[in-house]
Amino acid sequence: MKVNITEYLRIELDTERWECRRCDRELGAARENYKRGLLVYDRDPREIHPPLLDSRLYSRTYSPDPAWCRILEYYCPSCGTMIEVEYLPPGHPPLHDIELDIDDLKARWKKGAAAEPERQSGSELPVRKLAPAHRHRG
């Protein structure tokens, strides 16, 4: 049974494995950090947030200092979909941001949780439409 966890990540409960929702690639054991099965691009933060001020004139340029910050981008090794991005201090290990109680999840889904709808590609993923907001006049 497949359970969606994020926009591009799901768990196959029968095998207890992480999967990419875009291409169905198996990414690793669901009881471990899913990031272990992904490609990592360690970005220079100045590429993402370029300096707003001339660094020859100002010591503070409103751009992250790579000595203090790094940006890790995580990609599916099969289809190249970006699954996660995190900002970390240099030397810090990747965050273990999703840790689920797999046994409880299995029990809940066996009790009658609805099955996942058929997988759809890319922009066809189901989107919930919200009713228009009412304006407050006052």
N, C-alpha and C positions, 0 to 999 in steps of 0.2 A: 504494500500500500504506500502510495506516494503522498507526502504532506509538504505543502509549500511553506517555506520559512521566510524567505525574502523574495524580492522581485525576480531574482535570478538564481536562487538557491532553494533546494528542497531535500528532504530525507526520504529514502526508500526504507520504510520501517521493517520490511521482511528481511532485508540483508543488512540493515543498520549502516547504510552508506550515504554520504552526501552526494548530490548530483547537481549538475548545471541544468537549469530549467530550459535554457535555450537549445542545447544540443544533446542533452541526456548523458553527457560524459560523467562517469563516476569519478569523484574527487577525493575519496578517502573515508575512513571510519567515522561514523556519526558521533561516536563517543570521544573523538579527538577534535582539535581545532581544524575547521574546514580549510583554513588558509594554507595548511601544509600541502594540499593538493593543487594549489594555484601557482601561476607564474607571478613573480613580484618585480615591479619596476620601482626602484628607489629613485624618486625624482628630486632634483634640486628645487627647493621651494621658490627660488627666484624665477624659475621658468613659469610657474603657475601665478605667482604674485610678483610681477616685476616692480622694481623700485619706482616710487613716484617722485623722488627727489634725486638730484645728482649726488652720487656717493663720493665724489671728489670734494664736494662742498659740505656735505652733511653726514654725520655719523649714523643718524637714524633716518632711514629712507622709506619707512612703511612697507618694507619687504622683509619676510622672515629671514633670519640669519641661519645659514646652513649649519653653523656650529651649534645651534640650539634647536633646530627643527628639521625634520625630514618628512617627506610625504611618500607613503607607500601605496602603490596602486596594485590591486590584485586582479588577475585576469584568468579566465578559463583557458587551460592549455590546448583545448581542442578548437573552440570557435572564436576565442579572443574577446569574449564579452567581459567588460569590466564588472566585477562582482562587488568590490569593496574598495574604499580609500580610507586611509587613516593618517593622521598627523601625530608624529612621535618625536621625542628627543632622540638624538643619535645614540646608538647602542642599546636602546630599549627593545626588548623582543616584541614581535607582533602580538597585538592584543587578542585574548581569547574572549571575544565579545558575545558569542552565542554558545551557551552550555545548557542543553536540554535534559530533562529527566526522560530518557528514552523509554524506560519501562512504563512510566505513567502515561506517556504519549500513546504507546501501543495499546494500553488498557482502555484509554478514552476512545480511541478510534475503533476498537473492537466492540465497544458498547453501542456504537451507532452513529458516529460522526459521518457526515456525508462524504462520499468519495470525491476525489479531485476531478474536476471537469477535464475533458480531453485537452491535451496540451496543444496550445496554439503558438504560432510563430510570431516573434517580434512584436510589431505594433498591433497585432490582433489579440494580445493578452486582454482578458476582460477588464474593463474599467467601470467602476461604479459612478454613475452620474448623479450629482447632487442637485437638489431643487434650487432655483435661484434664490439668493438672499433678498430679504425685504429691506428696503431702505427706511431708516428712521428719520423722520422729519421733525425737527424741533427747534 
